[in-house]
Amino acid sequence: MTNTKNIQVLANLLMLAVIVLGCAKDPDAGKYSKTITFSTPEPAPKDFDAWSFQWSTPRWDGKGQLDYIVRLPDGSTYYQADLPQHDAWNPPTDGKADFGSNYAGGDPNAFFGKTINVTFRVDKGSLIFSPDRFYTFTFYKGGFEGTVIATQSAIMGGE
């Protein structure tokens, strides 16, 4: 009986450590009322020099500040941008963010063979992306005017 209790206590402590370490990984944890992350469904190609994320604007409380962040695989910030406040319930419009050596974020080689995540965050109220819109990652060799070497439909997940 004591062995079972010890195992349960140990399991609870381990779970608490995972939760604490997970929160410590994101310095902004708890600051946002809603976050939605778009991820590549498979690792990025291993040889690209530019990439884009195509998306449609979400709906959110117009009083809330909306931003998006791309984190490197080590958790540090690759790129972050605020989105302007607007009449938050307007129909979605298409957006595109370009990343590469001479663009936002810089050299993308840290993402070679890795999953890429783009997280949208709002500090007040709700955040709603239309599920019937297209959200894609496009990878280029030779810059944005070069060759498209891969396109992946993003996976949308809420947090």
Residue pairs with C-beta under 8 A, 6 or more apart in sequence:
23 29
23 30
25 75
26 75
28 121
31 121
31 123
32 121
32 122
32 123
33 64
33 122
33 123
33 124
33 125
33 126
33 127
34 60
34 121
34 122
34 125
34 126
34 127
34 158
34 159
35 119
35 120
35 121
35 122
35 127
35 158
35 159
36 58
36 119
36 120
36 127
36 129
36 156
36 157
36 158
36 159
37 117
37 118
37 119
37 120
37 156
37 157
37 158
37 159
38 53
38 55
38 117
38 118
38 119
38 120
38 135
38 154
38 155
38 156
38 157
39 115
39 116
39 117
39 118
39 154
39 155
39 157
40 115
40 116
40 117
40 137
40 152
40 154
40 155
41 152
41 153
41 154
41 155
42 115
42 152
43 113
43 114
43 115
44 51
44 108
44 111
44 112
44 113
44 114
44 115
44 116
44 137
44 139
44 150
45 112
45 113
45 139
45 149
45 150
46 112
46 113
47 112
47 141
47 149
48 108
48 112
48 139
48 140
48 141
48 149
48 150
49 100
49 101
49 108
49 140
49 141
49 142
49 143
49 146
50 98
50 99
50 100
50 101
50 103
50 108
50 139
50 140
50 143
50 144
50 146
51 98
51 99
51 100
51 108
51 111
51 116
51 137
51 138
51 139
51 140
52 96
52 97
52 98
52 99
52 137
52 138
52 140
52 144
53 96
53 97
53 99
53 118
53 135
53 136
53 137
53 154
54 94
54 95
54 96
54 134
54 135
54 136
54 138
55 94
55 95
55 96
55 97
55 118
55 129
55 133
55 135
55 154
56 92
56 93
56 94
56 95
56 129
56 130
56 133
56 134
56 135
57 83
57 90
57 92
57 93
57 94
57 95
58 66
58 92
58 120
58 127
58 128
58 129
58 130
59 88
59 89
59 90
59 92
59 126
59 127
59 128
59 130
60 66
60 88
60 122
60 125
60 126
60 127
60 128
61 88
61 122
61 124
61 125
61 126
62 85
62 86
62 87
62 88
62 89
63 85
63 124
63 125
64 88
64 122
64 123
64 124
64 125
65 82
65 85
65 122
65 123
65 124
66 82
66 83
66 85
66 120
66 121
66 122
66 127
67 80
67 81
67 82
67 83
67 120
67 121
68 80
68 81
68 83
68 97
68 118
68 119
68 120
68 121
69 77
69 79
69 80
69 118
69 119
69 121
70 77
70 78
70 79
70 80
70 99
70 105
70 116
70 117
70 118
70 119
71 77
71 78
71 117
71 119
72 78
72 110
72 111
73 110
73 111
73 114
73 115
74 110
78 99
78 105
78 106
78 110
79 97
79 99
79 104
79 105
81 97
81 104
92 129
92 130
92 133
97 104
97 118
98 104
98 144
99 105
99 108
100 106
100 107
100 108
100 140
100 143
100 144
101 107
101 108
116 137
118 154
119 159
120 127
120 129
121 127
129 135
129 156
131 156
134 153
135 153
135 154
135 156
136 151
136 152
136 153
136 154
137 151
137 152
137 154
138 148
138 150
138 151
139 148
139 149
139 150
139 151
140 146
140 147
140 148
140 149
141 147
141 149
